[in-house]
Structures are given as structure tokens and as C-alpha cells.
Amino acid sequence: MTILEIYNMLNDIVPSFYSHAPINTPVPFATFLTDHENNFGADNKVYKEVTGITITLYMGENDLYLEDSLNTALNDADLYWVSSTDYDDNQKVYTTIYETEVI
């Protein structure tokens, strides 16, 4: 799966942005970022490039339907993921952070 495919998948569910959203973007929205490489290698070369991606879903209220939609999209894309949800008291938004890797 490519970064463009990730963007399109997210954007089908909620407005999405790479790295950060513009100031005053209304919730809900998502951001995603390629934040690390975890390549598979042997014999002094990279056999498979593995890119770590963090997706952050921002919501005014904890929206279980929206989270379920994103969970389903990630599962349908055959991506293994983990997530955690928290409330950001400064921004007054719920955030669900998904971590996954693409090959």
C-alpha cells in the first residue's frame, strides 16, 4: 500500500492531511505521518522496505462509528494496526492514534 492509497482510504472516511491539518480545521479529521523505517534486510542489503505510519483521528466527541469505519478500512486493506484513544484537554478533542506499517 502506498502513501497515496493511505491518504485516499482515510479521505473516504474523514478529511485527511499529511503531517498536520491547517489551523481551524473543523473536527473530525485525520492526519497521517510516515515516522520511521523498519526495513527487512540480509546480506548487507534491504530486501523489503517497511514504512511506519502513524494515523491520528481527531474528534470533538468520541465517535465510535467513525473509529469503527477506520478500523474496518485498515482491516480491509490487510494492515495490522494498534490504537489508543485519549482526550486532549488543551485542544478539547478526542484523539485516537493508530500505528501501522506498510510494505
N, C-alpha and C positions, 0 to 999 in steps of 0.2 A: 504494500500500500504506500502511495506517495503522499507527500505533504499536501499537494493539491487535492487528493482524494480525501484526506482527513478534513481539510477545510470544507469541501463540498458536503461531506457527511454531516459535519457539525452545522453548517449553514442551512441544511434542510430542516434542522430541528429548531435552531435559535440563531439570531445574528451572531457572527463569529469573526474574530480578529486574531492576527498573529501577534504574539507578544503582549499587546495591551490594547484596550479599547480607547477610542477618543474620549476626551473629557465630556462629562454629562451624557454619556450613552445611557439610555434607559435600560433598566433590568427587565427581563432576563437577557443575558448574553453570555457568550463563552469566549475564552481566549485559549490559545494553544501555543506551545513553545517547544522547540527541539532543544533539550537541555543537556544531553550527554550522548556519547557514543559508547557502545558496549560490543564492539566488533568481535567476531569469532575468527581466530587465526591459528595457523600452524605452519611450520616450515618457514618461518620468518615472513609470512605474507597474510593478508586479510582474505579470508575465504568468503565471509558474509559480513556485510555492513549492517549493523544493528543500531538504529537510532532511537534514543529515549525521547518520549513526548509526554509533556505534562499538559493536561486539559483542565481548565478551571471554569466551572459553571457558576455564574453569579445570579442570585435570585433575591427578590425583595422579600418573599416568604418562601419557606421550604416547600418546594413544589415537587411532590413525589411522582406525579405524572411526567413532568419534564425529565426528572432523573431517570425514570424507567425508560423513557424514549431514548435517552442517550445510552443507557445500559444495553438496550436491545440493539441499537445501531452498532455499538462496539462488538457485541456478541455476533451479530450478523456478518460483521467484517472479519470474524475469526481472530480477533485481537484479545489476548489475555490482558486483563487490567485489574487494578486495585483502586479503591477510592476511600476518601474520608470527607466528612461534612463538618463544617464549623460555622459559627456566627461571628462576623467581623463587626464588633461594636462601634468602631470608628466610622466605618462606611455604612453601617446599618444594613448589611446584606448577608445572606447565607452564601457560603461558598462550598461547592463540592469539587474536590480535587481528584482527578483521575490520573493515574500513571500507567503508561503502556510503552511498548517497544514495537517498532516496525522493522521488517527486514527488506 
